Amino acid sequence: MIHAPILKRIEHKFKIIQAKRPFSKINIGKLKEQLSLELSFNSNAIEGNKLTLKETYKRFIRW
């Protein structure tokens, strides 16, 4: 079960996102790019890679 303060924060952020819908194609593309970057960064960190998020971004952009 989620603690009440955390659930309240989630609900608040969800309302903010809902208010911004529908998203433009540009914003959807940016969200997908950011998600891919963060997933790559976290996956690399789990495997022991010492790159920072900024360093991962620089390599991600070149790829």
C-alpha positions in Angstrom: 0.0 0.0 0.0 1.3 3.5 -0.8 1.7 5.9 2.1 -0.8 8.8 2.0 1.7 11.6 1.5 3.3 9.8 -1.5 -0.1 9.1 -3.0 -1.1 12.7 -2.6 2.0 13.8 -4.5 1.3 11.3 -7.2 -2.2 12.5 -7.6 -1.1 16.2 -7.7 1.5 15.5 -10.4 -1.1 13.4 -12.3 -3.5 16.4 -12.3 -0.8 18.7 -13.7 0.0 16.3 -16.5 -3.7 15.8 -17.3 -4.2 19.6 -17.6 -1.5 19.7 -20.3 -3.1 17.2 -22.5 -3.2 16.6 -25.4 0.5 16.7 -25.9 2.0 18.0 -29.1 4.0 15.6 -31.3 7.2 17.6 -30.5 6.6 17.2 -26.7 5.9 13.5 -27.1 9.2 13.1 -29.0 11.0 15.0 -26.2 9.4 12.8 -23.5 10.4 9.6 -25.4 14.0 10.9 -25.8 14.2 11.8 -22.1 12.8 8.4 -21.0 15.3 6.5 -23.3 18.2 8.6 -21.9 17.2 8.0 -18.3 16.6 4.3 -18.9 20.0 4.0 -20.5 21.7 5.9 -17.7 20.1 3.8 -15.0 20.8 0.5 -16.8 24.4 1.5 -17.2 24.7 2.5 -13.5 23.3 -0.8 -12.4 26.0 -2.5 -14.5 28.7 -0.4 -12.8 29.2 2.3 -15.3 30.5 5.5 -13.7 29.2 8.0 -16.3 27.1 10.9 -15.1 23.8 11.6 -16.6 25.3 14.5 -18.6 28.1 12.3 -19.9 25.5 9.6 -20.9 23.5 12.3 -22.7 26.5 13.4 -24.7 27.1 9.8 -25.8 23.4 9.2 -26.4 23.1 12.2 -28.7 26.0 10.9 -30.9 24.5 7.5 -31.1 
